[in-house]
Amino acid sequence: MRRVWILRIGGTAAAVLALVAGWQVMTPRGADATEVTVYTTPTCGCCTKWAAYLEHNGFDVDVEFRENLTPVKAEYGVGTLLQTCHTAVVDGYVVEGHVPVDVIRQLLTERPNVTGIAVPGMPIGSPGMEQGAQRDRYNVVAFDRSGEMTVYARR
């Protein structure tokens, strides 16, 4: 329960991050909030920021700290080319890396026949990777367990 408590206490921090990062989407959390489990290492600050960003945008976030994420990524079919610092699971889909909330919501609405979506690498300006006004362009990639990848969204 400690990891959930840390994120709940981080609500104020998430609000401050939202102001600094310019996040505009805000959905109040309620009983119908979509649950997300985020797997990360205990020392990753950008993962904590991404989890706070999800929570700020109405998701019910549970963070599972692991010393080694390799087994998690293997279990959920995240190929080597897609792997980043954290892996999340939301409503049967895998979300790898710093994927924006609007793309996660698009995935949950459209429900394509994919394993999940990923933002390979750690692009500057993606959620949790903010550094002032700098914004790298990046793709959100849909993937399946056979290794097939397609561009799902562009940012």
Buried (B, 14 or more C-beta within 10 A) or exposed (E): EEBEEBBEEBEEBBBEBBEEBEBEEEEEBEEEBBEBBBBBEEEBEBBBBBBBBBBBBBBBBBBBBBEEBEEBBEEBBBBEEBBBBBBBBBEEBBBBBBBBBBBBBBBEEEEEEBBBBBBBBBBBBBBBBBEEEEBEEBBBBBBBEEEEBEEBBEB
